Amino acid sequence: MAQAADLAAPAPLARARAIAAADWLPHAILWVGIAIVAFPIYLTLVASTLTPQEIAQAPMPLLPGGEAWHNYRTALLEGATMRLSPPVLVMMANSLVMALGITFGKIAVSILSAYAVVFFRFPLRMVFFWMIFITLMLPVEVRIVPTYAVVSGLGMINTYSGLVVPLIASATATLLFRQFFLTIPDEYVEAAKIDGASPMRFFWDVVLPLSRTNIAALFVILFIYGWNQYLWPLLMATDKNLDTIVIGIKKMIGTGDALTEWHLVMATTVLAMLPPALVVVLMQRWFVKGLIETEK
Protein backbone atom coordinates (compact mmCIF):
# COMPACT_ATOMS: atom_id res chain seq x y z
CA MET A 1 0.00 0.00 0.00
CA ALA A 2 2.85 2.38 0.83
CA GLN A 3 4.49 1.68 -2.52
CA ALA A 4 1.21 2.36 -4.33
CA ALA A 5 0.85 5.67 -2.48
CA ASP A 6 4.40 6.63 -3.44
CA LEU A 7 3.69 5.84 -7.06
CA ALA A 8 0.49 7.85 -7.05
CA ALA A 9 2.02 10.91 -5.40
CA PRO A 10 3.83 12.32 -8.48
CA ALA A 11 0.59 12.53 -10.50
CA PRO A 12 -0.94 15.50 -8.61
CA LEU A 13 2.49 17.15 -8.51
CA ALA A 14 2.90 16.79 -12.26
CA ARG A 15 -0.61 18.12 -12.77
CA ALA A 16 0.18 21.15 -10.60
CA ARG A 17 3.35 21.81 -12.57
CA ALA A 18 1.44 21.56 -15.84
CA ILE A 19 -1.14 24.05 -14.57
CA ALA A 20 1.62 26.42 -13.43
CA ALA A 21 3.31 26.15 -16.82
CA ALA A 22 -0.02 26.81 -18.54
CA ASP A 23 -0.47 29.94 -16.40
CA TRP A 24 3.08 31.12 -17.00
CA LEU A 25 3.08 30.82 -20.80
CA PRO A 26 0.23 33.31 -21.52
CA HIS A 27 1.82 35.85 -19.16
CA ALA A 28 5.17 35.45 -20.89
CA ILE A 29 3.60 35.96 -24.31
CA LEU A 30 1.76 39.02 -22.97
CA TRP A 31 4.96 40.56 -21.61
CA VAL A 32 6.78 39.92 -24.89
CA GLY A 33 3.96 41.62 -26.76
CA ILE A 34 4.05 44.59 -24.38
CA ALA A 35 7.81 44.89 -24.85
CA ILE A 36 7.49 44.86 -28.65
CA VAL A 37 4.86 47.60 -28.57
CA ALA A 38 6.44 49.70 -25.82
CA PHE A 39 10.06 49.68 -27.02
CA PRO A 40 9.54 52.11 -29.96
CA ILE A 41 7.61 54.42 -27.64
CA TYR A 42 10.47 54.25 -25.14
CA LEU A 43 12.98 55.09 -27.90
CA THR A 44 10.85 58.07 -28.91
CA LEU A 45 10.75 59.28 -25.32
CA VAL A 46 14.52 58.89 -24.95
CA ALA A 47 15.24 60.65 -28.25
CA SER A 48 13.10 63.59 -27.17
CA THR A 49 15.54 64.22 -24.31
CA LEU A 50 18.75 64.09 -26.38
CA THR A 51 20.67 66.56 -28.51
CA PRO A 52 20.75 66.19 -32.32
CA GLN A 53 24.36 65.01 -32.10
CA GLU A 54 23.47 62.28 -29.60
CA ILE A 55 20.57 61.08 -31.76
CA ALA A 56 22.93 60.87 -34.75
CA GLN A 57 25.26 58.52 -32.88
CA ALA A 58 25.33 54.86 -33.83
CA PRO A 59 24.00 53.33 -31.72
CA MET A 60 21.80 55.99 -30.16
CA PRO A 61 21.92 56.13 -26.34
CA LEU A 62 19.18 54.10 -24.68
CA LEU A 63 19.06 56.21 -21.53
CA PRO A 64 17.34 59.61 -21.25
CA GLY A 65 19.51 62.68 -21.75
CA GLY A 66 19.51 66.10 -20.14
CA GLU A 67 17.82 68.18 -22.86
CA ALA A 68 14.21 67.30 -22.06
CA TRP A 69 13.23 70.73 -20.76
CA HIS A 70 14.87 72.58 -23.65
CA ASN A 71 13.46 70.25 -26.35
CA TYR A 72 9.90 70.24 -25.05
CA ARG A 73 9.89 73.98 -24.40
CA THR A 74 11.20 74.70 -27.91
CA ALA A 75 8.66 72.37 -29.50
CA LEU A 76 5.74 73.77 -27.52
CA LEU A 77 6.50 77.45 -27.91
CA GLU A 78 8.61 77.78 -31.06
CA GLY A 79 8.25 74.70 -33.26
CA ALA A 80 10.81 73.38 -35.71
CA THR A 81 12.62 76.48 -36.94
CA MET A 82 14.27 74.75 -39.92
CA ARG A 83 10.90 73.63 -41.31
CA LEU A 84 9.04 76.83 -40.32
CA SER A 85 6.63 74.72 -38.31
CA PRO A 86 4.10 76.43 -36.01
CA PRO A 87 4.45 75.82 -32.27
CA VAL A 88 3.12 72.51 -31.00
CA LEU A 89 0.66 74.33 -28.74
CA VAL A 90 -1.04 75.79 -31.84
CA MET A 91 -1.13 72.43 -33.63
CA MET A 92 -2.45 70.63 -30.57
CA ALA A 93 -5.17 73.25 -30.17
CA ASN A 94 -6.18 72.70 -33.81
CA SER A 95 -6.22 68.93 -33.31
CA LEU A 96 -8.26 69.31 -30.12
CA VAL A 97 -10.86 71.48 -31.84
CA MET A 98 -11.09 69.03 -34.71
CA ALA A 99 -11.24 65.92 -32.52
CA LEU A 100 -13.86 67.31 -30.14
CA GLY A 101 -15.91 68.79 -32.98
CA ILE A 102 -15.96 65.48 -34.85
CA THR A 103 -16.69 63.52 -31.67
CA PHE A 104 -19.61 65.61 -30.42
CA GLY A 105 -20.92 66.12 -33.94
CA LYS A 106 -20.91 62.40 -34.76
CA ILE A 107 -22.55 61.47 -31.46
CA ALA A 108 -25.26 64.13 -31.79
CA VAL A 109 -26.13 63.31 -35.40
CA SER A 110 -25.95 59.55 -34.87
CA ILE A 111 -28.03 59.36 -31.71
CA LEU A 112 -30.78 61.58 -33.15
CA SER A 113 -30.90 59.68 -36.45
CA ALA A 114 -31.00 56.33 -34.64
CA TYR A 115 -33.73 57.63 -32.33
CA ALA A 116 -35.82 58.70 -35.32
CA VAL A 117 -35.38 55.36 -37.08
CA VAL A 118 -36.30 53.28 -34.02
CA PHE A 119 -39.07 55.24 -32.29
CA PHE A 120 -40.84 56.97 -35.18
CA ARG A 121 -42.95 55.30 -37.82
CA PHE A 122 -42.70 57.18 -41.10
CA PRO A 123 -42.72 56.10 -44.77
CA LEU A 124 -39.50 54.55 -46.11
CA ARG A 125 -38.05 54.48 -42.61
CA MET A 126 -35.94 51.37 -43.21
CA VAL A 127 -34.96 52.54 -46.67
CA PHE A 128 -33.34 55.62 -45.13
CA PHE A 129 -31.64 53.48 -42.50
CA TRP A 130 -30.14 51.17 -45.12
CA MET A 131 -29.04 54.18 -47.13
CA ILE A 132 -27.13 55.33 -44.04
CA PHE A 133 -25.76 51.83 -43.52
CA ILE A 134 -24.51 51.55 -47.11
CA THR A 135 -22.29 54.59 -46.57
CA LEU A 136 -20.05 52.29 -44.52
CA MET A 137 -18.77 51.11 -47.90
CA LEU A 138 -17.78 54.65 -48.88
CA PRO A 139 -14.78 55.83 -46.84
CA VAL A 140 -13.54 59.40 -46.93
CA GLU A 141 -10.88 58.54 -49.52
CA VAL A 142 -13.53 57.46 -52.05
CA ARG A 143 -15.68 60.59 -51.73
CA ILE A 144 -12.82 63.00 -51.09
CA VAL A 145 -13.11 64.88 -54.44
CA PRO A 146 -16.87 65.69 -54.34
CA THR A 147 -16.64 66.48 -50.63
CA TYR A 148 -13.78 68.89 -51.24
CA ALA A 149 -15.72 70.51 -54.10
CA VAL A 150 -18.74 71.07 -51.87
CA VAL A 151 -16.69 72.46 -48.98
CA SER A 152 -14.74 74.71 -51.35
CA GLY A 153 -17.96 75.99 -52.90
CA LEU A 154 -19.25 76.88 -49.44
CA GLY A 155 -16.09 78.87 -48.67
CA MET A 156 -15.02 76.60 -45.82
CA ILE A 157 -11.39 76.10 -46.87
CA ASN A 158 -8.95 76.98 -44.06
CA THR A 159 -11.69 77.06 -41.43
CA TYR A 160 -12.47 74.90 -38.44
CA SER A 161 -15.92 74.18 -39.84
CA GLY A 162 -14.30 72.85 -42.99
CA LEU A 163 -12.17 70.50 -40.89
CA VAL A 164 -15.08 69.23 -38.80
CA VAL A 165 -18.43 69.35 -40.62
CA PRO A 166 -17.67 66.95 -43.52
CA LEU A 167 -16.61 64.24 -41.05
CA ILE A 168 -19.43 64.35 -38.50
CA ALA A 169 -21.75 61.85 -40.22
CA SER A 170 -21.18 58.31 -38.92
CA ALA A 171 -23.05 55.23 -40.10
CA THR A 172 -21.21 53.07 -37.55
CA ALA A 173 -22.34 55.13 -34.57
CA THR A 174 -25.90 55.27 -35.96
CA LEU A 175 -25.95 51.47 -36.24
CA LEU A 176 -24.64 51.01 -32.69
CA PHE A 177 -27.21 53.40 -31.21
CA ARG A 178 -30.01 51.78 -33.22
CA GLN A 179 -29.10 48.32 -31.96
CA PHE A 180 -29.14 49.58 -28.38
CA PHE A 181 -32.40 51.47 -28.76
CA LEU A 182 -34.06 48.27 -29.98
CA THR A 183 -33.32 46.73 -26.55
CA ILE A 184 -35.26 49.45 -24.67
CA PRO A 185 -38.53 47.85 -23.44
CA ASP A 186 -41.75 48.98 -25.08
CA GLU A 187 -43.15 49.54 -21.59
CA TYR A 188 -40.94 52.64 -21.28
CA VAL A 189 -42.49 54.10 -24.42
CA GLU A 190 -46.04 53.29 -23.27
CA ALA A 191 -45.41 54.80 -19.83
CA ALA A 192 -44.07 57.99 -21.42
CA LYS A 193 -47.17 58.24 -23.62
CA ILE A 194 -49.45 57.78 -20.61
CA ASP A 195 -47.60 60.53 -18.76
CA GLY A 196 -48.04 62.81 -21.76
CA ALA A 197 -44.30 63.13 -22.45
CA SER A 198 -43.38 64.52 -25.84
CA PRO A 199 -40.93 62.61 -28.07
CA MET A 200 -38.07 64.94 -27.14
CA ARG A 201 -38.95 64.73 -23.45
CA PHE A 202 -38.79 60.93 -23.72
CA PHE A 203 -35.44 61.28 -25.47
CA TRP A 204 -33.92 63.59 -22.84
CA ASP A 205 -35.32 61.88 -19.74
CA VAL A 206 -35.19 58.20 -20.72
CA VAL A 207 -33.20 57.40 -23.83
CA LEU A 208 -30.24 59.70 -23.27
CA PRO A 209 -29.52 58.61 -19.65
CA LEU A 210 -29.74 54.96 -20.69
CA SER A 211 -27.24 55.61 -23.49
CA ARG A 212 -24.49 57.16 -21.35
CA THR A 213 -22.19 54.11 -21.43
CA ASN A 214 -22.58 53.78 -25.20
CA ILE A 215 -21.84 57.47 -25.59
CA ALA A 216 -18.72 57.14 -23.42
CA ALA A 217 -17.43 54.20 -25.45
CA LEU A 218 -18.05 56.03 -28.72
CA PHE A 219 -16.45 59.19 -27.32
CA VAL A 220 -13.14 57.37 -26.84
CA ILE A 221 -13.22 55.78 -30.29
CA LEU A 222 -14.31 58.92 -32.13
CA PHE A 223 -11.89 61.22 -30.29
CA ILE A 224 -8.95 59.06 -31.34
CA TYR A 225 -10.39 58.90 -34.87
CA GLY A 226 -10.61 62.69 -35.05
CA TRP A 227 -7.23 63.27 -33.43
CA ASN A 228 -5.44 60.97 -35.91
CA GLN A 229 -7.03 62.41 -39.07
CA TYR A 230 -4.41 63.01 -41.76
CA LEU A 231 -5.79 63.10 -45.32
CA TRP A 232 -8.69 65.51 -44.81
CA PRO A 233 -6.82 68.22 -42.85
CA LEU A 234 -3.93 67.87 -45.31
CA LEU A 235 -6.27 68.92 -48.13
CA MET A 236 -8.46 71.33 -46.21
CA ALA A 237 -5.90 73.43 -44.32
CA THR A 238 -3.38 75.17 -46.57
CA ASP A 239 -2.67 77.74 -43.86
CA LYS A 240 0.09 76.40 -41.63
CA ASN A 241 -1.56 77.98 -38.59
CA LEU A 242 -4.40 75.45 -39.04
CA ASP A 243 -2.07 72.44 -39.19
CA THR A 244 -3.06 69.62 -36.86
CA ILE A 245 -0.45 67.80 -34.82
CA VAL A 246 -0.38 64.80 -37.19
CA ILE A 247 0.18 67.07 -40.20
CA GLY A 248 2.77 69.02 -38.25
CA ILE A 249 4.85 65.95 -37.49
CA LYS A 250 4.89 65.00 -41.17
CA LYS A 251 5.94 68.49 -42.24
CA MET A 252 8.69 68.61 -39.61
CA ILE A 253 10.44 65.64 -41.25
CA GLY A 254 12.66 66.77 -44.09
CA THR A 255 12.95 64.93 -47.40
CA GLY A 256 16.10 64.16 -49.36
CA ASP A 257 19.12 66.01 -48.01
CA ALA A 258 17.05 68.41 -45.91
CA LEU A 259 17.99 68.47 -42.26
CA THR A 260 15.47 67.23 -39.73
CA GLU A 261 15.46 68.35 -36.10
CA TRP A 262 14.80 64.87 -34.79
CA HIS A 263 14.90 65.92 -31.15
CA LEU A 264 11.98 68.28 -31.78
CA VAL A 265 10.16 65.73 -33.94
CA MET A 266 10.37 63.16 -31.15
CA ALA A 267 9.27 65.68 -28.53
CA THR A 268 6.30 66.61 -30.71
CA THR A 269 5.44 62.93 -31.18
CA VAL A 270 5.42 62.33 -27.44
CA LEU A 271 3.18 65.36 -26.89
CA ALA A 272 0.85 64.16 -29.67
CA MET A 273 0.33 60.85 -27.87
CA LEU A 274 -0.68 62.43 -24.56
CA PRO A 275 -4.29 63.61 -25.23
CA PRO A 276 -5.53 60.29 -26.71
CA ALA A 277 -3.78 58.35 -23.94
CA LEU A 278 -5.32 60.65 -21.32
CA VAL A 279 -8.82 60.16 -22.78
CA VAL A 280 -8.41 56.37 -22.75
CA VAL A 281 -7.11 56.32 -19.17
CA LEU A 282 -9.79 58.66 -17.79
CA MET A 283 -12.67 56.96 -19.61
CA GLN A 284 -11.46 53.36 -19.52
CA ARG A 285 -14.11 52.16 -17.10
CA TRP A 286 -16.95 53.73 -19.06
CA PHE A 287 -15.44 52.51 -22.33
CA VAL A 288 -15.40 48.89 -21.15
CA LYS A 289 -18.92 49.15 -19.73
CA GLY A 290 -20.19 50.57 -23.00
CA LEU A 291 -18.77 47.62 -24.93
CA ILE A 292 -19.74 44.71 -22.66
CA GLU A 293 -22.63 45.85 -20.51
CA THR A 294 -26.00 44.43 -21.52
CA GLU A 295 -28.10 45.83 -18.67
CA LYS A 296 -28.10 49.61 -19.10
N, C-alpha and C positions, 0 to 999 in steps of 0.2 A: 504493500500500500504506500509506503514511504517513497519507493522508487517511482511509482506511478504519479505521486504528487510532484516529485521533482521533475518528471518529464513534462507534466502539464503546466508547470510554472512559467516556462519561457513564452508560452502562447500569449497570455495577456500582456506580458512585457513587450513582445514583438508588435502586438496590436497597438499598444500605447506609442511605441516609437514610430510606427507607420502613421498614426494620427498626427503626431508632432511634426513629422516630415511633411505631411499634407498641409498642415497649418503654416509651416515655414516657407514652403515654396511660393504660394501666392503673395506673401509679404515680400519675399525677395524680388519677385517679378515686378511688384508695385514700386519698390524702391529703385530698381533699375530704370523703370519708366520715368519716375520722378527726376532721377539724375539726368536722363537724356533730355528731358524737357527743360529742366532748370539750369543746366550748364550754360547754354547760350545766353540766358538772361543774366546769369552771374558774370559772364564775360562782358556783357554790355555794361553792367553796373561798374565793374572794375575799370573798363576803358573810359567811362565817364569821369573818373577821378585821376586820370593820368595826363601827362603832357603829350603833345603830338610826337615828340621825339621818342618817348617811352612806348607809345602805341606802335611806332614804326619799327621797333626792335623785333628781332626774330630769335627766340620766341617772345611774345609779349608777356610782361609780368602778370602773374595770376593773383597777386595781392593788391588791394586798393592802394592808390597813391595819395598824395597830399594836395591835389589840385581840385578837390571836389567843390569847395566853396566858390573858387574862381570860375570853374567851368559852368556850374549851374547858374551862377549869378549872370555871367555873360550871355548864356543861352536865354535866360528868362527876360533880361532887360535889353539886350543888344541884338541877339541873333548872330547868325554866321555872317561876318563882315565880308568875307571873300565872295560869297554868293548873293550878297545884298538881300539876305533873308530877313523878314520882319521878326521882332522879338517873339519868343515862344509864348509869352503871356497873351499876345494878340492872337496868335494862331490857336491857342487853347480856348480862348474866349469864343472865337469863330466856331470851333468844333463843338463847344458846349451849346451854343445857340442852335446849331444845326442838329445835334443829337437830341436835345430836349424838344425842339420843335417837331422833329420827325416822330419822336416817341409819343408825345401828347397828341399830336395830330392823328397818328395812326390809331391810337387807342380810342380817341373820341369818334372818329369816323367809323371804325370797325364795330364798336359796341352799339352805336346807334343803328347802323345798317343791319347788324345781326338781330337787334331788338325788333326792328320793323319786319324783318323776314319771319321771325318766329311768332310774334304776338299779334300781328295784324293780318287780316285776310283781305287781300286785294288782288285784282286780276293779274295774271302772269307773275305771281309772286315767286314761284320756283324758277321761272325762266330767268328772272333778274338775278336770283341767287346763283344759278349755274353760269350766268354770264360773268359774275364776279369770280366764281371759282375757276373758270377757264383762264382768267388772267394770270393764274399761277404759272401757266406755260409761256408767258411773255415777260421775261426779265427786263430790267432796265436797258441792258445792252441791245436788245432787239428793237425797242421802241425809242431809242435815244435820239434819232434824227427828228421824227415828228414832234417829240416832246420838246426838244431844243427849239424847233421852229415856233411852236406855240408860245413858249416862255419868252423867246426873243420878240415875237410879235406883241406881247403884252408889256414889253419894256422892263422885264424883270432880271435882265443880265446884270451881274455884279450887285445883287441885292440879297439880303437874307431870305426874303420870300421866294426868290428864285432857287435858292439852295434847298428850301424846305418843302414848299407846296407840292412840287411834282412827285415827291416821294412819300406823301402821307397816306396814300391809298394802300391798303394791305388786305389781300384776299386771305392770306393765312390767318391773320388775327380775326377776321370776320368769321371764318370757318370755326375757329376755336371757340369764340363767343357763342356762335349758333349752337354748337354741340353741347355747350354747358347750359344754355337757356332751355334746351329741350328737356333737361333733367329737372327743371323747376316744376314742382307739382301743380296740377291744374287748380287744386284747392286754393292756392295763393291768388290766382287770377280771379276766381269766383268770389273769394272773400273781399278782394279789392273792389270788385264791381258792386257788391252788396253795400260796402262802406261808401260808395259814391266817389271813389278815387279816380281821377283822370288818368289817362295813359302815362303822362309824364310824371304824375305823382307816384304811380306804381313803379315807374322806372327808378325814380330817385330814392324812394323809401324801401323798396324791396329788391329789385333786380341789382342795382348798383352795389348795395352793401354785400349781397351774396357773391358778387363778382370780384371782391377785393383781392383774393389770392390769385385769381387768373390775371387780374390787372398787374399785380406785382411781378408775376412771372414774365408776362409780356414786356413789362417795363425794362427788366434786365436785358432781355433778348434784343428789344428794339433800340435801347440806348447804345448797346455795343454795335449793332448794325449801323446806326446813324453816325457814331463816332468813327467807325472804320471806313466810311464812304470814301472812295477815291475817284472813280471815273466821272461821276456827275459834278462834284465841285471842281474837278480839273477843267471841265468844259465851261462851267457856268461862271467861275470867278477868274476873270483875267486881271483883276486888280490884286496885287500881291498883299494888300492889307486885308483881303478877304480870304486869304489862304487858310485852309484848315491844317491841323497838325500833321495829318498824314501826307498832304500835298507838300507841306513845308519840309518834311524829312526827305522826300524824294528830290526836291529842288536843292537841298543843301549838299547832296552828293554830286560831285563833279563828274564829268564824263571825259574820256580820253586822257589827255595830259593835265587836265585842270586839277588844281589842288583841292583837297577836301579836308575840312577841319573836323577830323573824326572824333576828337574829344567833345566837340559841341554837338555833333550828330548823335553820339551815344548818350550825352546828357539829355538831348531833346527826346530821344527814344524812350529813355527811362521815365521822363515826365509824361510822355504820351500814354504810357501804360498805367499811370496812377488812377485817373478818373474811372476807367472801366473796372479796374481791380477794386476800387473803393465801392463802387455800386454793387458789385457781386458780393463783397464781404458784408456790407451793411444789409443787403436784401436777400442773403442766402436762405434764411429760414422761410421767408415768404415765397421765394422762388421755388424751393423744394415742395412746399405745401401746395402751391399752385399747379405743380406738375403731377403730384401723386394723390392729393386729397380728393376723395369722392364725396364725402359729406361736407357740404359748404356751410 
